[in-house]
Amino acid sequence: MKFSLWRPTLLLFLALSVGCEAKVTTEIQTGPLYRVVGSRLSMFCNASGFSNPNSEKGFEIRTKLTGIPGREMNVISSSDEHFSYNRFMRRIERNDINLIRSGPCSIIFEIKNLLKEDDGEYECTVLDPGSPLIGSYTAKSVVKVIDNSLSVTSSDSPSSLSFTEGEALTLTCHASTNTIQHVHLSLGWYLRKDGAEDAEPIISLDKDFQLTPGQGFEQRYRNKAIRLDKIGEATYTLKIAELELSDQGKIYCQAQEWIQDPDRSWYRIAQKDAEEISLTVKAKVVTDTSSLDVSLSAQNALQEGQVLTLSCRINAQNLATRLFSVAWVWKEYELARIGPTGILTVSEEYSDRERDGELRVTRIGNGHYQLKVQPVKTTDGGSYICRAWSEERSEDGNFQQGAAQNSQPLDITISTPESGLLVKMQNLKQKVSEGEKLSLICKVEGIKGRLSVSWQRKLMQTQSPLFTTIISLSQNGVIEKTEAFVTRKVRVTRPATQSFVFEMDEARPLDSGIYECVVTETQTNGKTQSHSQRANVTVTPIETLVKASLKSREPTVTVGKNLDLMCKVFEIPSMPITLTWSQQTDDSNLNTILVLSNGSISWSGNQHRYQVEVNKQRDSVMYYLKILGASHKEAGTYQCRVSVFLDNVYKKLLPSNPLKVQVNNPESKLALSSKPTIMQRINTDIQIVCKVTSATSQSSLYAVTWDLQQETGSKRILSSDQNALVTFGPEIEESHQQRISMGRTSGPNFELTIRQARMSDKGVYVCNVAEYLQNPLGECYLLSEKNSNTTLDVTEPEAQLSIQNIETVKNISIAEEFSIPCHITQQSSNDSQFQVKWFWQRGTEATPMFTAYRNSTLQVGVEDVAVMYGHPLPGQFNLKVSNTKPRNSGLYFCEVEEWVYSLAYGWRKLAVERSGKMNITVGAEGDAKALAGSECMANTWIAIFAVTVIILLCIITILLVKICKSGKKSDPSLWPERHALKPGPEY
């Protein structure tokens, strides 16, 4: 019964636990991933769903190699260095196989040099011992290692070429691959100039068939002087119309092989360079062409579809032995040029017609050249000239070009046969925003035959009058895009018999120009005629539409206060956008705080200190950024910038107006006080107090510095930082440091203590207090500093030595002893020491008879008397003289020297005082005087005793009378035997 109740309870508890636990998901880069032998493999592995996402998780990589079927092997672990099998250990030690951590729950598995045997299935396992096994902790992906089949070779050009400045250069490169998988090739031409280590790109065709000129070659590319043409499947031709001296160096082509992974991203799997060709470009020598005469002839009136033949003739001396370059120019734009060796160069706009056989250039004879265009179009009409240059071959075989000579202009008119065909374009002036779809509709009326359409354009920024074909729709419904638009999302449809629609997704500002719809009708008799209509298209750059404005209600705040920023974005486009907040500090460092993208936030700062809010309005969006508890680090110039997702990348638009934000310190309330003057004796302890009478905050921190200003200058005594670390000044000797200290008491009060003060300690003591506060980041910053001065005067003790007067007259008997007292009644210092000397004077001369030195050394000066020195109490010195004789009569006195000690000067004599003189007479006369004196003293003492007895008897009689009157009255007795004394208060 107990088990039946316990089991459902346990199951319920486990179910609740499972329901409350987050589910773990592990992802690895989707395969199969095709990589070439020797290339790099980089494969990510991410895990999510943990309850503790910020703690680092362990990862393990295992594999089942194709060459060893059915066996799983350990490759590498992020936490266990003994995890790997031996076949991988060496590659891990030389860092060929590695795990790179990209986050707490994500890693990148990398093999720098793939081997053929690395082909197989790879499994990524995430380890988290703190969580139960709920969810998916492993993920697998397949890696296919294939052979490198990329082949790159140059044409049959020699390894070195020499040209003259201004000549044309044509080089051919063959690039192909035998890779079975779907791959794209990119090819670029590079120039390594003489003396340079790195090569510079001249022009390149990327995997998406986009042409990009290299740095320094952009203008020549825009002028059609540099071209890269793809002929067939594997041939790439570089054409430079006019070589420059800076083109000298080594030229080679480089091919790259790209494969598209299952996640739709492209990955480069191989790269190869062709053999370098050394190119020498010599300076051009100008030749005399004054005798050169050029003429142009043609039928100047043609109908559309006929043949236009432009014959150019050169008349010059020695025509048969001379070489020339000839070019045909239409409306000041060069269409085609034939060089002295017969190499033909055709402009990009006419390259398609040359490939289709519609344009041909031939040399008929000496000085006779011919350009044929068939069939001719109405757009071919206009003014033509023929331009010729004389070419002189130098001794090294290179050509030197002379000055150009032009023919007279020839106007050609192309008419259209009469037909009922009429072409109309809707919206002859159309404006679209960058990133939007461009749509043009062409209506056709009077149709009698089969129709084909060709959409062409002439860009605004180009000076060429020629139109470039974008896309065409044949009579049989076959759509063909030109190479320049293969990667663009361009379409042409025929929704109705009389309508042709042209659409271009994600229009760019460079797409602005004149668009032409050319409709060609083929009648039943085989005749063709074309009609066209043009429309002006303007693509407005997105940065002129989307604008951001930044403001703040209070751009100046105090440390610790919140800072609110508001970024208003106008004209929000329909495409994805990203908003970036940035701050430029006063030291010109640019910091990105956060990025908002489609509702997700990417932080680069401390996200706990920021709050964001988005408020959508009718024609704008307001983004709010709140900085919680601003510190000085938040001061600077702020901007917000919008980026728009175009062409698979985010395009940064113009930033908002800069907003200067200031973060000020709070107002300081620091105030100090100290005694203005202190006067103290030498050798005493001195305490100078610096009081903080007012503080800005109870949590204020203080750094205190004590300086001493004297006539010789100022010096630092000691200092204490805000963490109470005390440091002595550099000029304070170690011996002085032992008697100087600093303390802090409540208040706060800062006390400077000087022990055993010296005269050199005098001066003005400056107490400098710096008040610090902590910002919200916990960092200290200086708020204010205040000073308070105290003048210290160290004085020496005044001489206050005083000796009891002993002036008296004594008559003593022979051999009778007497005392000469020397009692000090006042001294200058409690620590004084004394040197006492007794003198005997007879007549005018005083003779030292005994000396008691400070160091307790005694010295007797008179030999015929007996002396005994005594020092019963401090300040009392006695000298007993015995064995006296009449000749010892005279004056006796003592002399006292007071000595004081200081650390600066040691022991020094402060004062000297002499006592009064005793007049001593030794002999018979002295005995008589002594006897008389004794009798007088006896009588005096008897009288004093009698008076005292009488007074005592009176007092006793009075007390007895009072006791008798009181009778038996039980007054409390004062004796403690009968009444216990009350205890006093305890201290």
Beta strands, then each sheet from edge to edge (+ up, - down):
strand 1: 25-28
strand 2: 33-36
strand 3: 41-48
strand 4: 58-65
strand 5: 73-77
strand 6: 97-103
strand 7: 106-111
strand 8: 120-127
strand 9: 138-146
strand 10: 151-154
strand 11: 160-164
strand 12: 169-176
strand 13: 183-193
strand 14: 200-205
strand 15: 211-213
strand 16: 226-231
strand 17: 235-240
strand 18: 249-260
strand 19: 266-273
strand 20: 277-282
strand 21: 293-297
strand 22: 301-303
strand 23: 308-315
strand 24: 323-330
strand 25: 333-338
strand 26: 344-346
strand 27: 359-365
strand 28: 368-373
strand 29: 382-393
strand 30: 399-406
strand 31: 410-415
strand 32: 422-425
strand 33: 429-433
strand 34: 438-445
strand 35: 450-459
strand 36: 468-473
strand 37: 479-481
strand 38: 490-496
strand 39: 499-504
strand 40: 513-522
strand 41: 528-540
strand 42: 547-551
strand 43: 556-558
strand 44: 563-570
strand 45: 577-584
strand 46: 590-597
strand 47: 600-603
strand 48: 610-616
strand 49: 620-627
strand 50: 636-646
strand 51: 649-652
strand 52: 659-664
strand 53: 671-673
strand 54: 677-681
strand 55: 686-694
strand 56: 701-710
strand 57: 713-720
strand 58: 726-728
strand 59: 740-745
strand 60: 749-754
strand 61: 763-774
strand 62: 780-795
strand 63: 802-803
strand 64: 808-812
strand 65: 818-826
strand 66: 833-842
strand 67: 845-852
strand 68: 858-860
strand 69: 866-870
strand 70: 876-882
strand 71: 890-902
strand 72: 906-914
strand 73: 918-922
sheet 1: 1+ 3- 7+ 6-
sheet 2: 2+ 9+ 8- 4+ 5-
sheet 3: 10+ 12- 17+ 16-
sheet 4: 11+ 20+ 18- 13+ 14- 15+
sheet 5: 11+ 20+ 18- 19+
sheet 6: 21+ 23- 28+ 27-
sheet 7: 22+ 31+ 29- 24+ 25- 26+
sheet 8: 22+ 31+ 29- 30+
sheet 9: 32+ 34- 39+ 38-
sheet 10: 33+ 41+ 40- 35+ 36- 37+
sheet 11: 42+ 44- 49+ 48-
sheet 12: 43+ 52+ 50- 45+ 46- 47+
sheet 13: 43+ 52+ 50- 51+
sheet 14: 53+ 55- 60+ 59-
sheet 15: 54+ 62+ 61- 56+ 57- 58+
sheet 16: 63+ 65- 70+ 69-
sheet 17: 64+ 73+ 71- 66+ 67- 68+
sheet 18: 64+ 73+ 71- 72+
end
